Amino acid sequence: MSKSKELSADLPEWYREGYDNIWLPYTQMKTAPDALPVVGTDGVYLELADGRRLLDGIASWWTACHGYNHPGMKEKMKAQIDRMSHVMLGGLVHEGALDLSRRLAGLLPGDLNHVFFSESGSVSVEIALKMAVQFWLNQGIEGRARFVGFKAGYHGDTSAAMSVGDSDDGMHKAFGGYLQQQYIRALPETAEDLAELEQFLCENRNSIAGVIMEPLIQGAGGMKFHEAEILKGIAEACHKADVLFILDEIFTGFGRTGTMFACEQAEVVPDIICLGKALTAGTVAMAATVATDRVYEAFLSDDPDKAFMHGPTYMANPLACAAANASLDIFEEEPVLDRVKKIEGHLTQSFAQFRDKPGVVDVRVKGAVAVIQLEKIEDTAKMREEFVREGVWVRPLGDVIYVTPALSIEPAQISALTEAIDNVLNRNSWNSF
């Protein structure tokens, strides 16, 4: 019997007719609870087919930085689609792509001046890794094709991106025998750890193309934080060993940690940076890989084989560029980063109550990210259903409950999120999930 025949008659017809054919992400389709039918979005809310409204505590996987349906975003995207929805970037270019490239280069630190667009964060990481390997090859240096990543790191679900994450213990452990073997190390915590990393890089530099990491917060690997001094120390170790330093700011970029880009807090400039998610404020798929002058110039040659041979079909899609430019307009016109500071204060104050709850290991807040780490969560799906009962959309991850709300969230809405978490933890002992 198909699953669609077992669905409630109260569900929309489009849901009952189509649900049997969709394959959802990170989901065991045989046993998982049915996904919720969303029919609209409004500000920081998801509107369900049955009329319920859920306060979105994770901004659609950290993308909707200005909330849903921002009028400025809608206006500029509608105007763009009336002019031109898409044009290939091979041999052609358009105003939106050039404007966005110029603006990103102006916002990023140092000489991160050269923007290569793609459609997803995972692909932007693949592009960064390819750039790093070819950077050395274009200079006649062979053998530097491996990367250093860190435990609890996550950089996407495509092959090379999986290989530089923590594939042994994370969600990609089933693919260990398929992936290229990289150097996956514990993230340094002390000066001694940083010195050991520097020594490792120097000793193995002839095989290493670069080091990749998420700055300040490791996202999908468990929302783990580290200090700016650690980030700065890793950057210095890369510089001393002469290996490329790649930052994955797909999660941390565009105000999430309190500054436009997390690397600003350590005053470091990577050789390559990956951007995505909030780049278009949660409206349309887009990502970017941005390189410094040094990296870019290694590809300039009279030899056509030294060009960077990569080209996503929807690269610099005009509608996506319009969305990204509209989002940057909002950052310029509205006090978004000031809001993040206030959100951080509200989250710090309101989440402090959870420190003394049974089973709570840690509570941590950075910018517009708040995390409650538990000893364990037996059933994240069950806990998610409990949050829906409370009128909020929160997806526990591993052993953590986290919120990454839109940067437009109001104090009363933060209070509602906090109250919902408190109710769930009080109604069920932490180890019942």
Sequence and secondary structure as in RCSB ss.txt:
>XXXX:A:sequence
MSKSKELSADLPEWYREGYDNIWLPYTQMKTAPDALPVVGTDGVYLELADGRRLLDGIASWWTACHGYNHPGMKE
KMKAQIDRMSHVMLGGLVHEGALDLSRRLAGLLPGDLNHVFFSESGSVSVEIALKMAVQFWLNQGIEGRARFVGF
KAGYHGDTSAAMSVGDSDDGMHKAFGGYLQQQYIRALPETAEDLAELEQFLCENRNSIAGVIMEPLIQGAGGMKF
HEAEILKGIAEACHKADVLFILDEIFTGFGRTGTMFACEQAEVVPDIICLGKALTAGTVAMAATVATDRVYEAFL
SDDPDKAFMHGPTYMANPLACAAANASLDIFEEEPVLDRVKKIEGHLTQSFAQFRDKPGVVDVRVKGAVAVIQLE
KIEDTAKMREEFVREGVWVRPLGDVIYVTPALSIEPAQISALTEAIDNVLNRNSWNSF
>XXXX:A:secstr
  GGGGS TTS HHHHHHGGG   TT  TTTS     EEEEEBTEEEETTS EEEESSHHHHT TT BS HHHHH
HHHHHHHH S    SS   HHHHHHHHHHHHHSSTTEEEEEEES HHHHHHHHHHHHHHHHHTTT  S  EEEEE
TT    SSHHHHHTS TTTSTTGGGTTTS   EEE    SHHHHHHHHHHHHHHGGGEEEEEE SSEETTTT EE
  HHHHHHHHHHHHHHT EEEEE TTTTTTTTSSSSGGGGGT   SEEEE GGGGTTSS  EEEEEEHHHHHTT 
SS GGGS     TTTT HHHHHHHHHHHHHHHHS HHHHHHHHHHHHHHHHGGGGGSTTEEEEEEETTEEEEEES
  S HHHHHHHHHHTTEE   BTTEEEE   TT  HHHHHHHHHHHHHHHHHS GGG 
